[in-house]
């Protein structure tokens, strides 16, 4: 059994999901909140950290994190 966190950063929403995979994938948790674009890139990074910390404290055993973002990332 393995658990994985996926984060999707969009211009409108920040979405996430935790999937557990044994033989068949199973969705454990999902969430969404408006992306704080008015606060600039630092606000978006803070949002990512808050979500990640919350998920890691709620669900044990997450082995990997994947992040999807639009555009070019420095």
MDAnalysis code that builds the backbone (N, CA, C; Angstrom):
import MDAnalysis as mda
import numpy as np

u = mda.Universe.empty(222, n_residues=74, atom_resindex=np.repeat(np.arange(74), 3), trajectory=True)
u.add_TopologyAttr("name", ["N", "CA", "C"] * 74)
u.add_TopologyAttr("resid", np.arange(1, 75))
u.add_TopologyAttr("resname", ["UNK", "UNK", "UNK", "UNK", "UNK", "UNK", "UNK", "UNK", "UNK", "UNK", "UNK", "UNK", "UNK", "UNK", "UNK", "UNK", "UNK", "UNK", "UNK", "UNK", "UNK", "UNK", "UNK", "UNK", "UNK", "UNK", "UNK", "UNK", "UNK", "UNK", "UNK", "UNK", "UNK", "UNK", "UNK", "UNK", "UNK", "UNK", "UNK", "UNK", "UNK", "UNK", "UNK", "UNK", "UNK", "UNK", "UNK", "UNK", "UNK", "UNK", "UNK", "UNK", "UNK", "UNK", "UNK", "UNK", "UNK", "UNK", "UNK", "UNK", "UNK", "UNK", "UNK", "UNK", "UNK", "UNK", "UNK", "UNK", "UNK", "UNK", "UNK", "UNK", "UNK", "UNK"])
u.atoms.positions = np.array([
    [0.840, -1.173, 0.000],
    [0.000, 0.000, 0.000],
    [0.889, 1.242, 0.000],
    [0.588, 2.186, -0.865],
    [1.316, 3.449, -0.890],
    [0.324, 4.600, -0.999],
    [0.706, 5.745, -0.445],
    [-0.147, 6.937, -0.465],
    [0.604, 8.084, -1.127],
    [-0.141, 8.873, -1.913],
    [0.471, 9.941, -2.699],
    [-0.420, 11.177, -2.679],
    [0.208, 12.352, -2.576],
    [-0.495, 13.634, -2.576],
    [-0.276, 14.319, -3.913],
    [-1.349, 14.741, -4.542],
    [-1.274, 15.512, -5.775],
    [-1.829, 16.901, -5.539],
    [-1.083, 17.924, -5.971],
    [-1.492, 19.322, -5.839],
    [-1.613, 19.929, -7.231],
    [-2.707, 20.624, -7.484],
    [-2.953, 21.271, -8.769],
    [-3.137, 22.757, -8.519],
    [-2.139, 23.548, -8.907],
    [-2.179, 24.988, -8.701],
    [-2.688, 25.643, -9.973],
    [-3.846, 26.268, -9.885],
    [-4.418, 26.968, -11.021],
    [-4.603, 28.439, -10.700],
    [-4.937, 29.209, -11.691],
    [-5.156, 30.637, -11.493],
    [-6.397, 30.942, -10.679],
    [-7.322, 30.001, -10.614],
    [-8.569, 30.195, -9.878],
    [-8.606, 29.391, -8.584],
    [-8.180, 28.140, -8.645],
    [-8.261, 27.250, -7.480],
    [-6.976, 26.463, -7.273],
    [-6.739, 26.141, -6.018],
    [-5.704, 25.196, -5.623],
    [-6.450, 23.936, -5.191],
    [-6.210, 22.830, -5.882],
    [-6.910, 21.574, -5.590],
    [-5.893, 20.523, -5.158],
    [-6.344, 19.581, -4.348],
    [-5.463, 18.502, -3.939],
    [-6.249, 17.214, -3.744],
    [-5.498, 16.128, -3.819],
    [-6.084, 14.808, -3.598],
    [-5.015, 13.882, -3.035],
    [-5.444, 12.985, -2.169],
    [-4.577, 11.932, -1.656],
    [-5.139, 10.610, -2.161],
    [-4.265, 9.829, -2.778],
    [-4.651, 8.538, -3.340],
    [-3.863, 7.447, -2.636],
    [-4.561, 6.372, -2.300],
    [-3.908, 5.195, -1.738],
    [-3.915, 4.121, -2.813],
    [-2.777, 3.515, -2.985],
    [-2.683, 2.497, -4.036],
    [-2.231, 1.182, -3.420],
    [-3.062, 0.191, -3.570],
    [-2.700, -1.173, -3.218],
    [-2.755, -1.934, -4.529],
    [-3.806, -2.614, -4.792],
    [-3.987, -3.201, -6.128],
    [-4.737, -2.222, -7.013],
    [-5.734, -1.580, -6.445],
    [-6.517, -0.575, -7.162],
    [-6.376, 0.756, -6.428],
    [-6.259, 1.868, -7.161],
    [-6.182, 3.167, -6.495],
    [-7.497, 3.500, -5.779],
    [-7.351, 4.159, -4.632],
    [-8.525, 4.573, -3.859],
    [-8.321, 6.010, -3.397],
    [-9.295, 6.859, -3.659],
    [-9.238, 8.262, -3.279],
    [-9.532, 8.386, -1.788],
    [-8.580, 8.971, -1.030],
    [-8.756, 9.105, 0.414],
    [-9.290, 10.468, 0.820],
    [-8.818, 11.525, 0.137],
    [-9.199, 12.877, 0.547],
    [-8.991, 13.824, -0.626],
    [-9.884, 14.794, -0.752],
    [-9.727, 15.847, -1.755],
    [-10.046, 17.183, -1.118],
    [-9.611, 18.243, -1.772],
    [-9.932, 19.576, -1.289],
    [-9.696, 20.620, -2.360],
    [-10.263, 21.786, -2.105],
    [-10.098, 22.893, -3.044],
    [-10.271, 24.202, -2.279],
    [-9.487, 25.205, -2.659],
    [-9.660, 26.546, -2.131],
    [-9.246, 27.542, -3.200],
    [-9.770, 28.758, -3.134],
    [-9.398, 29.762, -4.135],
    [-7.906, 30.090, -4.043],
    [-7.257, 30.189, -5.185],
    [-5.837, 30.545, -5.224],
    [-5.690, 32.025, -4.905],
    [-4.783, 32.344, -3.981],
    [-4.543, 33.733, -3.580],
    [-3.572, 34.389, -4.561],
    [-4.073, 34.738, -5.740],
    [-3.212, 35.356, -6.753],
    [-2.955, 36.824, -6.456],
    [-3.827, 37.463, -5.684],
    [-3.647, 38.883, -5.372],
    [-2.406, 39.109, -4.516],
    [-2.033, 38.109, -3.727],
    [-0.872, 38.228, -2.853],
    [0.437, 37.878, -3.527],
    [0.389, 37.535, -4.811],
    [1.608, 37.206, -5.546],
    [2.072, 35.783, -5.299],
    [3.250, 35.494, -5.849],
    [3.763, 34.118, -5.794],
    [4.019, 33.633, -4.373],
    [4.431, 34.539, -3.487],
    [4.697, 34.122, -2.101],
    [3.430, 33.636, -1.407],
    [2.304, 34.269, -1.720],
    [1.033, 33.832, -1.132],
    [0.641, 32.447, -1.621],
    [0.882, 32.185, -2.894],
    [0.568, 30.870, -3.449],
    [1.453, 29.806, -2.802],
    [2.732, 30.108, -2.628],
    [3.646, 29.166, -1.971],
    [3.192, 28.913, -0.533],
    [2.782, 29.965, 0.170],
    [2.282, 29.793, 1.543],
    [1.052, 28.883, 1.560],
    [0.156, 29.083, 0.590],
    [-1.026, 28.218, 0.507],
    [-0.629, 26.759, 0.307],
    [0.320, 26.517, -0.584],
    [0.788, 25.145, -0.816],
    [1.318, 24.526, 0.471],
    [2.102, 25.291, 1.209],
    [2.675, 24.781, 2.457],
    [1.599, 24.485, 3.495],
    [0.607, 25.358, 3.605],
    [-0.481, 25.134, 4.562],
    [-1.245, 23.863, 4.209],
    [-1.573, 23.708, 2.932],
    [-2.296, 22.507, 2.498],
    [-1.459, 21.260, 2.771],
    [-0.187, 21.289, 2.383],
    [0.679, 20.119, 2.574],
    [0.802, 19.764, 4.056],
    [1.025, 20.755, 4.904],
    [1.144, 20.481, 6.344],
    [-0.143, 19.889, 6.906],
    [-1.269, 20.440, 6.484],
    [-2.559, 19.940, 6.960],
    [-2.781, 18.493, 6.534],
    [-2.523, 18.213, 5.270],
    [-2.720, 16.853, 4.760],
    [-1.771, 15.881, 5.455],
    [-0.502, 16.266, 5.615],
    [0.468, 15.377, 6.260],
    [0.120, 15.133, 7.726],
    [-0.515, 16.096, 8.388],
    [-0.908, 15.866, 9.783],
    [-2.177, 15.017, 9.877],
    [-3.027, 15.070, 8.845],
    [-4.273, 14.290, 8.843],
    [-4.085, 12.847, 8.371],
    [-3.159, 12.634, 7.438],
    [-2.998, 11.320, 6.810],
    [-1.541, 10.886, 6.919],
    [-1.313, 9.752, 7.533],
    [0.050, 9.232, 7.687],
    [0.470, 8.430, 6.463],
    [1.771, 8.339, 6.270],
    [2.321, 7.431, 5.277],
    [2.351, 7.931, 3.849],
    [2.254, 9.239, 3.640],
    [2.334, 9.761, 2.273],
    [3.780, 9.636, 1.802],
    [3.966, 8.974, 0.670],
    [5.302, 8.674, 0.155],
    [5.800, 9.655, -0.891],
    [4.883, 10.309, -1.589],
    [5.324, 11.223, -2.642],
    [4.328, 12.357, -2.808],
    [4.831, 13.443, -3.399],
    [4.014, 14.621, -3.684],
    [4.273, 15.023, -5.122],
    [3.198, 15.254, -5.860],
    [3.302, 15.758, -7.225],
    [2.592, 17.095, -7.304],
    [3.197, 18.054, -8.017],
    [2.626, 19.394, -8.143],
    [2.490, 19.738, -9.613],
    [1.302, 20.193, -9.998],
    [1.068, 20.669, -11.354],
    [0.825, 22.167, -11.321],
    [1.530, 22.907, -12.192],
    [1.386, 24.364, -12.268],
    [1.334, 24.793, -13.724],
    [0.549, 25.821, -14.016],
    [0.520, 26.325, -15.387],
    [1.760, 27.160, -15.680],
    [2.183, 27.173, -16.902],
    [3.278, 28.043, -17.308],
    [4.646, 27.525, -16.921],
    [5.614, 28.395, -17.100],
    [7.016, 28.081, -16.825],
    [7.302, 28.338, -15.356],
    [8.057, 27.449, -14.736],
    [8.404, 27.562, -13.324],
    [9.900, 27.797, -13.196],
    [10.285, 28.868, -12.479],
    [11.709, 29.150, -12.228],
    [12.191, 28.347, -11.048],
])
